[in-house]
Every structure is written in structure tokens, then in C-alpha cells.
């Protein structure tokens, strides 16, 4: 008699999808654009979030969910910006899941939020597999990581709506081929938007903010039917 494998994973992912769908319906009801930001550790997720908050306030009401294995280091930085933030510590887990986000949403004033940014756990594998209820997935890659990452972690790049290439101010000092990288990413995901940015110098952030603002307007328009 054969042994079934993958059943547990399939059941876990199936249950997660159900909760993620419920989360998105809830966010849609309150017209909250929700963006899942994924990257490896140290790529610049928190720096991007802080820059985004600083540049969008007070016109856009931003809230953040911070995912980490441990600590409140990043949440403390966000809290200093004066925006609502919830820390989720996974206690060893390599990604956030929809159930964690559902619990966080229970503690957020959704009627007072325009944009919810979720900083996923630093990892290029698991976060891409688990839907959270987000509307958009953003993948952040820093130039010191190398231009070969799309080949090594294809699912992350395939799932992303936007790929942000951070730390472009370091390009003169690195062996990072922008054309090679872009070709690899679009080969996996022809519809993806690739934006070069530097959270240190501010380069390219206007394009990122313009994309966010357009998506927020589209969310409001879609949900109001106007």
C-alpha cells in the first residue's frame, strides 16, 4: 500500500487560501489597499516602509504589520513615525500566514486606513507560497545580493507584481548586471514592473510612490463603483 505525500502541505495551503480570501474581502469592504513586501533579510524592507510613510503622510493614512521571527526592532522604528503598527513574531516560522494577518486585522482600525503595508519575514522562499489576503505582492532585492537571484528563487519573482531593486547607489562598486537581471525577471514574469530605487539617497522612490498612489485610487474607485 502506497504512502501519500504532500497531503499535509496541500491541506495547509488550502486552509490558508480560505482565510486569505476572507481577509481580502474584509480589506475590500473597508477599501484598504494591502501590499505584501517580501525580501531576504537586510534588503531594505523597513527602510522602504519608513521612506514611504514619511513621503505619503498625512494625505495617505498608512498602517504597518511587521513580521519577524523575534523582537520588535522594526516595529519600534515604525511606531516612532506615529502610525499604527502591529508586530507579529513567528517564533521560528519563516513566513507570515493568513491566520496571523486575520488576528492582526482584528486589532486594527480598518475604517481609518488607506494603505496597509505588510513586512513579511526575511526569506526568499516561503513567503511567496502563502497568500495573506493582500492585493499586491512587492519583492525587494538589494544589489549586493547579486543579479542571479531570479534563477535561484523563481517563485518569488514569478509571484511579484512589482520588483524593487534597492541600493542602486552601490552599483558602481558591485558586479551586478542590470540588463541580465531585468531579462531574467521578465522571462519569469512578463507583466512585472521593475523599479530601481535607493532608500539611502531617495533615487527612484517617486516612481514607487506614484505606483502606490495609483493603486490606492484604483482600490477606492473599484470598491465605490465610481
TITOR-976668 format. One record per residue (C-alpha): residue number from 1; x, y negated, z negated. Coordinates in steps of 0.25 Angstrom, whole numbers, plus 5000, padded with zeros to 4 digits. Layout:
<recs>
REC    nr      X      Y      Z
REC   NUM      X      Y      Z
...
</recs>
This chain:
<recs>
REC    nr      X      Y      Z
REC     1   5000   5000   5000
REC     2   5006   4987   5004
REC     3   5008   4975   4995
REC     4   5002   4961   4998
REC     5   5012   4950   4998
REC     6   5009   4935   4999
REC     7   4995   4936   4994
REC     8   4998   4928   4981
REC     9   5004   4917   4989
REC    10   4992   4917   4999
REC    11   4983   4916   4987
REC    12   4991   4905   4980
REC    13   4991   4897   4993
REC    14   4977   4899   4996
REC    15   4973   4895   4982
REC    16   4982   4883   4983
REC    17   4975   4879   4996
REC    18   4962   4879   4990
REC    19   4966   4870   4979
REC    20   4974   4861   4989
REC    21   4961   4859   4997
REC    22   4953   4855   4985
REC    23   4964   4845   4981
REC    24   4963   4839   4995
REC    25   4948   4838   4994
REC    26   4949   4831   4981
REC    27   4960   4821   4986
REC    28   4952   4819   4999
REC    29   4940   4815   4990
REC    30   4948   4804   4984
REC    31   4955   4800   4997
REC    32   4969   4803   4991
REC    33   4980   4805   5001
REC    34   4989   4816   4995
REC    35   5003   4819   5000
REC    36   5011   4831   4996
REC    37   5026   4827   4996
REC    38   5036   4839   4997
REC    39   5051   4840   4998
REC    40   5063   4846   4992
REC    41   5068   4841   4978
REC    42   5075   4827   4980
REC    43   5070   4824   4994
REC    44   5063   4811   4988
REC    45   5049   4814   4986
REC    46   5048   4806   4973
REC    47   5055   4794   4979
REC    48   5046   4795   4991
REC    49   5034   4795   4982
REC    50   5039   4783   4974
REC    51   5042   4775   4986
REC    52   5028   4778   4991
REC    53   5022   4773   4978
REC    54   5030   4761   4978
REC    55   5026   4757   4992
REC    56   5011   4761   4992
REC    57   5007   4755   4979
REC    58   4998   4748   4975
REC    59   4990   4749   4988
REC    60   4990   4765   4988
REC    61   4987   4772   4976
REC    62   4997   4783   4974
REC    63   4998   4795   4965
REC    64   5008   4806   4964
REC    65   5008   4820   4960
REC    66   5023   4825   4956
REC    67   5027   4839   4957
REC    68   5039   4845   4951
REC    69   5044   4857   4944
REC    70   5047   4849   4932
REC    71   5048   4835   4926
REC    72   5041   4822   4928
REC    73   5053   4815   4934
REC    74   5046   4811   4947
REC    75   5032   4808   4941
REC    76   5039   4799   4931
REC    77   5044   4791   4943
REC    78   5031   4790   4950
REC    79   5024   4786   4937
REC    80   5033   4774   4936
REC    81   5027   4769   4949
REC    82   5013   4768   4942
REC    83   5006   4778   4950
REC    84   4998   4791   4945
REC    85   5007   4803   4945
REC    86   5005   4818   4940
REC    87   5017   4827   4938
REC    88   5015   4842   4941
REC    89   5027   4851   4936
REC    90   5026   4864   4943
REC    91   5035   4871   4932
REC    92   5044   4878   4943
REC    93   5034   4878   4954
REC    94   5040   4874   4967
REC    95   5027   4866   4972
REC    96   5014   4860   4969
REC    97   5001   4867   4972
REC    98   4987   4863   4974
REC    99   4983   4867   4960
REC   100   4993   4857   4954
REC   101   4988   4846   4962
REC   102   4974   4849   4959
REC   103   4978   4847   4944
REC   104   4985   4834   4947
REC   105   4973   4829   4954
REC   106   4964   4831   4942
REC   107   4973   4821   4935
REC   108   4974   4810   4946
REC   109   4964   4798   4949
REC   110   4962   4802   4963
REC   111   4952   4791   4966
REC   112   4963   4781   4963
REC   113   4973   4787   4972
REC   114   4976   4785   4987
REC   115   4989   4793   4989
REC   116   4993   4806   4981
REC   117   5008   4810   4983
REC   118   5012   4824   4978
REC   119   5026   4826   4976
REC   120   5028   4841   4977
REC   121   5039   4849   4971
REC   122   5052   4848   4978
REC   123   5052   4860   4987
REC   124   5052   4863   5002
REC   125   5045   4876   5001
REC   126   5033   4878   4992
REC   127   5026   4864   4992
REC   128   5024   4866   5007
REC   129   5015   4878   5005
REC   130   5006   4873   4994
REC   131   4995   4863   4998
REC   132   4991   4853   4987
REC   133   4979   4846   4993
REC   134   4988   4835   5000
REC   135   4984   4828   5013
REC   136   4999   4827   5017
REC   137   5012   4834   5015
REC   138   5025   4826   5015
REC   139   5038   4833   5016
REC   140   5050   4825   5011
REC   141   5064   4829   5016
REC   142   5077   4821   5012
REC   143   5088   4820   5022
REC   144   5099   4827   5012
REC   145   5091   4840   5013
REC   146   5094   4841   5028
REC   147   5087   4842   5041
REC   148   5085   4857   5041
REC   149   5074   4858   5030
REC   150   5063   4859   5041
REC   151   5069   4873   5045
REC   152   5071   4878   5031
REC   153   5057   4873   5025
REC   154   5048   4873   5037
REC   155   5035   4874   5030
REC   156   5037   4861   5022
REC   157   5039   4853   5035
REC   158   5028   4860   5042
REC   159   5018   4856   5032
REC   160   5022   4842   5030
REC   161   5014   4830   5036
REC   162   5026   4821   5034
REC   163   5041   4824   5033
REC   164   5048   4812   5026
REC   165   5063   4813   5028
REC   166   5069   4806   5016
REC   167   5082   4800   5013
REC   168   5085   4795   5027
REC   169   5094   4785   5022
REC   170   5104   4797   5019
REC   171   5104   4801   5034
REC   172   5117   4795   5037
REC   173   5124   4803   5027
REC   174   5117   4817   5030
REC   175   5117   4827   5041
REC   176   5102   4826   5043
REC   177   5097   4826   5057
REC   178   5084   4819   5058
REC   179   5081   4824   5072
REC   180   5083   4838   5068
REC   181   5075   4837   5056
REC   182   5063   4830   5063
REC   183   5064   4840   5074
REC   184   5063   4852   5064
REC   185   5051   4845   5057
REC   186   5043   4842   5069
REC   187   5046   4856   5074
REC   188   5039   4862   5062
REC   189   5028   4851   5061
REC   190   5026   4843   5073
REC   191   5016   4834   5066
REC   192   5024   4830   5055
REC   193   5028   4815   5052
REC   194   5043   4813   5049
REC   195   5047   4801   5041
REC   196   5061   4797   5038
REC   197   5062   4790   5024
REC   198   5071   4785   5013
REC   199   5065   4783   4999
REC   200   5078   4777   4995
REC   201   5078   4766   5006
REC   202   5064   4766   5010
REC   203   5066   4769   5024
REC   204   5054   4775   5031
REC   205   5045   4774   5019
REC   206   5036   4764   5027
REC   207   5032   4775   5037
REC   208   5029   4785   5025
REC   209   5020   4775   5019
REC   210   5013   4772   5031
REC   211   5010   4786   5033
REC   212   5005   4787   5019
REC   213   4996   4775   5020
REC   214   4990   4780   5033
REC   215   4987   4794   5027
REC   216   4981   4787   5015
REC   217   4972   4778   5024
REC   218   4968   4791   5032
REC   219   4964   4798   5019
REC   220   4955   4787   5015
REC   221   4949   4786   5029
REC   222   4947   4801   5030
REC   223   4940   4802   5017
REC   224   4931   4790   5018
REC   225   4928   4794   5033
REC   226   4931   4780   5038
</recs>
